[in-house]
């Protein structure tokens, strides 16, 4: 079994801890797993956020927001991700 290092609320300090607390507050107590993985290294978390914003939130995307969400659902299922 492979165990991945994750940033846990209440156990992480510095900028990563502050970002984790912000996400926890923003999500009403829930911190997504991908966020816990990314915040192990703040530089990775910032890069992942930039990629997400570029792919999912830009205004001039050729796909609608609904189409992007549908695509994300199919990809998540194809890789065996959690629902």
N, CA and C atoms as a LAMMPS dump frame, in Angstrom:
ITEM: TIMESTEP
0
ITEM: NUMBER OF ATOMS
249
ITEM: BOX BOUNDS ff ff ff
-5.0000000000000000e+02 5.0000000000000000e+02
-5.0000000000000000e+02 5.0000000000000000e+02
-5.0000000000000000e+02 5.0000000000000000e+02
ITEM: ATOMS id mol type element x y z
1 1 1 N 0.838 -1.172 0
2 1 2 C 0 0 0
3 1 3 C 0.89 1.245 0
4 2 1 N 0.566 2.177 -0.862
5 2 2 C 1.313 3.426 -0.957
6 2 3 C 0.548 4.499 -0.187
7 3 1 N 1.237 5.191 0.665
8 3 2 C 0.618 6.291 1.411
9 3 3 C 1.205 7.606 0.893
10 4 1 N 0.331 8.536 0.619
11 4 2 C 0.751 9.836 0.117
12 4 3 C 0.75 10.848 1.247
13 5 1 N 1.722 11.726 1.228
14 5 2 C 1.785 12.804 2.2
15 5 3 C 0.684 13.807 1.881
16 6 1 N -0.085 14.177 2.88
17 6 2 C -1.151 15.159 2.695
18 6 3 C -1.049 16.237 3.76
19 7 1 N -1.543 17.409 3.417
20 7 2 C -1.632 18.51 4.376
21 7 3 C -2.955 18.364 5.107
22 8 1 N -2.909 18.263 6.42
23 8 2 C -4.106 18.06 7.221
24 8 3 C -4.454 19.324 8.002
25 9 1 N -5.747 19.659 8.06
26 9 2 C -6.15 20.822 8.85
27 9 3 C -5.72 20.664 10.31
28 10 1 N -5.2 21.725 10.863
29 10 2 C -4.758 21.704 12.25
30 10 3 C -3.336 21.184 12.438
31 11 1 N -2.765 20.557 11.418
32 11 2 C -1.423 19.989 11.517
33 11 3 C -0.426 20.72 10.613
34 12 1 N -0.918 21.582 9.73
35 12 2 C -0.078 22.25 8.746
36 12 3 C 0.123 23.704 9.153
37 13 1 N 1.354 24.178 9.051
38 13 2 C 1.691 25.544 9.472
39 13 3 C 2.135 26.389 8.278
40 14 1 N 2.351 27.658 8.528
41 14 2 C 2.847 28.566 7.508
42 14 3 C 1.791 28.895 6.469
43 15 1 N 2.265 29.224 5.26
44 15 2 C 1.367 29.609 4.173
45 15 3 C 0.428 28.464 3.81
46 16 1 N 0.948 27.238 3.758
47 16 2 C 0.106 26.081 3.435
48 16 3 C -1.009 25.925 4.464
49 17 1 N -0.693 26.115 5.73
50 17 2 C -1.7 26.017 6.779
51 17 3 C -2.763 27.091 6.647
52 18 1 N -2.328 28.308 6.324
53 18 2 C -3.274 29.409 6.145
54 18 3 C -4.191 29.134 4.957
55 19 1 N -3.633 28.644 3.858
56 19 2 C -4.444 28.313 2.689
57 19 3 C -5.412 27.174 2.984
58 20 1 N -4.95 26.194 3.743
59 20 2 C -5.795 25.066 4.114
60 20 3 C -6.963 25.525 4.997
61 21 1 N -6.68 26.398 5.946
62 21 2 C -7.757 26.928 6.787
63 21 3 C -8.753 27.752 5.965
64 22 1 N -8.237 28.509 4.984
65 22 2 C -9.114 29.283 4.119
66 22 3 C -10.036 28.364 3.318
67 23 1 N -9.475 27.308 2.738
68 23 2 C -10.295 26.365 1.969
69 23 3 C -11.322 25.711 2.881
70 24 1 N -10.907 25.334 4.067
71 24 2 C -11.816 24.703 5.02
72 24 3 C -12.967 25.657 5.372
73 25 1 N -12.647 26.92 5.587
74 25 2 C -13.671 27.922 5.882
75 25 3 C -14.586 28.12 4.669
76 26 1 N -13.987 28.245 3.497
77 26 2 C -14.741 28.502 2.268
78 26 3 C -15.67 27.336 1.913
79 27 1 N -15.207 26.119 2.186
80 27 2 C -15.985 24.921 1.855
81 27 3 C -16.842 24.446 3.029
82 28 1 N -16.997 25.288 4.043
83 28 2 C -17.825 24.974 5.219
84 28 3 C -17.361 23.702 5.923
85 29 1 N -16.049 23.61 6.129
86 29 2 C -15.481 22.505 6.892
87 29 3 C -14.889 21.381 6.068
88 30 1 N -15.202 21.299 4.782
89 30 2 C -14.722 20.216 3.926
90 30 3 C -13.489 20.667 3.148
91 31 1 N -12.454 19.844 3.155
92 31 2 C -11.259 20.128 2.354
93 31 3 C -11.103 18.985 1.36
94 32 1 N -11.231 19.255 0.053
95 32 2 C -11.099 18.195 -0.945
96 32 3 C -9.729 17.509 -0.88
97 33 1 N -9.713 16.237 -1.221
98 33 2 C -8.475 15.459 -1.198
99 33 3 C -7.391 16.03 -2.095
100 34 1 N -7.772 16.524 -3.271
101 34 2 C -6.777 17.077 -4.184
102 34 3 C -6.113 18.306 -3.571
103 35 1 N -6.867 19.054 -2.778
104 35 2 C -6.315 20.222 -2.098
105 35 3 C -5.318 19.791 -1.032
106 36 1 N -5.641 18.747 -0.295
107 36 2 C -4.724 18.226 0.731
108 36 3 C -3.426 17.73 0.113
109 37 1 N -3.531 17.11 -1.051
110 37 2 C -2.323 16.638 -1.735
111 37 3 C -1.488 17.807 -2.25
112 38 1 N -2.147 18.766 -2.879
113 38 2 C -1.434 19.883 -3.496
114 38 3 C -0.759 20.772 -2.46
115 39 1 N -1.381 20.954 -1.306
116 39 2 C -0.838 21.882 -0.315
117 39 3 C 0.349 21.334 0.468
118 40 1 N 0.787 20.136 0.145
119 40 2 C 2.038 19.649 0.724
120 40 3 C 3.174 20.553 0.26
121 41 1 N 3.054 21.064 -0.966
122 41 2 C 4.019 22.015 -1.528
123 41 3 C 3.225 23.185 -2.098
124 42 1 N 3.383 24.356 -1.528
125 42 2 C 2.589 25.531 -1.921
126 42 3 C 2.801 25.876 -3.389
127 43 1 N 4.008 25.705 -3.917
128 43 2 C 4.266 26.008 -5.328
129 43 3 C 3.436 25.107 -6.241
130 44 1 N 3.301 23.839 -5.863
131 44 2 C 2.474 22.92 -6.645
132 44 3 C 1.012 23.345 -6.562
133 45 1 N 0.562 23.707 -5.368
134 45 2 C -0.827 24.135 -5.194
135 45 3 C -1.131 25.36 -6.053
136 46 1 N -0.222 26.319 -6.093
137 46 2 C -0.435 27.523 -6.9
138 46 3 C -0.462 27.195 -8.389
139 47 1 N 0.426 26.301 -8.829
140 47 2 C 0.443 25.898 -10.235
141 47 3 C -0.843 25.152 -10.607
142 48 1 N -1.291 24.255 -9.729
143 48 2 C -2.53 23.519 -9.992
144 48 3 C -3.724 24.464 -10.051
145 49 1 N -3.74 25.455 -9.195
146 49 2 C -4.817 26.438 -9.199
147 49 3 C -4.821 27.235 -10.509
148 50 1 N -3.652 27.604 -10.987
149 50 2 C -3.56 28.345 -12.249
150 50 3 C -4.06 27.492 -13.415
151 51 1 N -3.695 26.216 -13.424
152 51 2 C -4.156 25.318 -14.486
153 51 3 C -5.675 25.166 -14.421
154 52 1 N -6.209 24.939 -13.227
155 52 2 C -7.66 24.804 -13.072
156 52 3 C -8.382 26.059 -13.564
157 53 1 N -7.901 27.213 -13.142
158 53 2 C -8.531 28.464 -13.557
159 53 3 C -8.497 28.625 -15.067
160 54 1 N -7.383 28.27 -15.683
161 54 2 C -7.249 28.402 -17.137
162 54 3 C -8.198 27.451 -17.865
163 55 1 N -8.277 26.233 -17.405
164 55 2 C -9.094 25.237 -18.101
165 55 3 C -10.577 25.338 -17.783
166 56 1 N -10.925 25.682 -16.558
167 56 2 C -12.321 25.613 -16.145
168 56 3 C -13.031 26.964 -16.048
169 57 1 N -12.332 28.018 -15.749
170 57 2 C -13.014 29.271 -15.42
171 57 3 C -12.853 30.389 -16.438
172 58 1 N -12.095 30.175 -17.489
173 58 2 C -11.907 31.275 -18.446
174 58 3 C -13.184 31.537 -19.233
175 59 1 N -13.359 32.76 -19.638
176 59 2 C -14.576 33.167 -20.34
177 59 3 C -14.594 32.754 -21.804
178 60 1 N -13.448 32.646 -22.439
179 60 2 C -13.399 32.399 -23.878
180 60 3 C -13.175 30.925 -24.225
181 61 1 N -13.608 30.021 -23.368
182 61 2 C -13.451 28.596 -23.626
183 61 3 C -14.375 28.157 -24.761
184 62 1 N -13.925 27.22 -25.601
185 62 2 C -14.805 26.714 -26.652
186 62 3 C -15.924 25.823 -26.093
187 63 1 N -15.792 25.384 -24.841
188 63 2 C -16.808 24.553 -24.201
189 63 3 C -17.57 25.372 -23.163
190 64 1 N -18.849 25.027 -22.977
191 64 2 C -19.617 25.684 -21.928
192 64 3 C -19.183 25.118 -20.577
193 65 1 N -19.566 25.784 -19.51
194 65 2 C -19.237 25.303 -18.165
195 65 3 C -19.839 23.91 -17.942
196 66 1 N -21.063 23.695 -18.401
197 66 2 C -21.71 22.395 -18.261
198 66 3 C -20.943 21.315 -19.026
199 67 1 N -20.496 21.615 -20.235
200 67 2 C -19.728 20.646 -21.013
201 67 3 C -18.413 20.307 -20.317
202 68 1 N -17.77 21.302 -19.724
203 68 2 C -16.513 21.047 -19.01
204 68 3 C -16.751 20.165 -17.796
205 69 1 N -17.84 20.404 -17.06
206 69 2 C -18.163 19.572 -15.904
207 69 3 C -18.485 18.142 -16.332
208 70 1 N -19.192 17.992 -17.446
209 70 2 C -19.507 16.657 -17.955
210 70 3 C -18.23 15.922 -18.355
211 71 1 N -17.324 16.619 -19.002
212 71 2 C -16.041 16.031 -19.386
213 71 3 C -15.24 15.614 -18.155
214 72 1 N -15.232 16.457 -17.137
215 72 2 C -14.515 16.135 -15.902
216 72 3 C -15.112 14.895 -15.238
217 73 1 N -16.427 14.751 -15.285
218 73 2 C -17.086 13.583 -14.699
219 73 3 C -16.685 12.308 -15.437
220 74 1 N -16.662 12.35 -16.747
221 74 2 C -16.278 11.18 -17.544
222 74 3 C -14.829 10.812 -17.298
223 75 1 N -13.944 11.789 -17.283
224 75 2 C -12.523 11.517 -17.035
225 75 3 C -12.33 10.946 -15.641
226 76 1 N -12.998 11.511 -14.65
227 76 2 C -12.882 11.023 -13.275
228 76 3 C -13.314 9.556 -13.19
229 77 1 N -14.405 9.216 -13.866
230 77 2 C -14.861 7.834 -13.879
231 77 3 C -13.899 6.919 -14.617
232 78 1 N -13.296 7.406 -15.694
233 78 2 C -12.377 6.592 -16.491
234 78 3 C -11.099 6.262 -15.717
235 79 1 N -10.671 7.158 -14.835
236 79 2 C -9.448 6.897 -14.081
237 79 3 C -9.742 6.243 -12.744
238 80 1 N -11.008 5.939 -12.481
239 80 2 C -11.362 5.272 -11.229
240 80 3 C -11.414 6.206 -10.038
241 81 1 N -11.732 7.472 -10.294
242 81 2 C -11.814 8.451 -9.214
243 81 3 C -13.067 8.269 -8.382
244 82 1 N -13.078 8.894 -7.248
245 82 2 C -14.243 8.829 -6.366
246 82 3 C -15.377 9.655 -6.94
247 83 1 N -16.621 9.272 -6.679
248 83 2 C -17.76 10.028 -7.201
249 83 3 C -17.877 11.395 -6.579
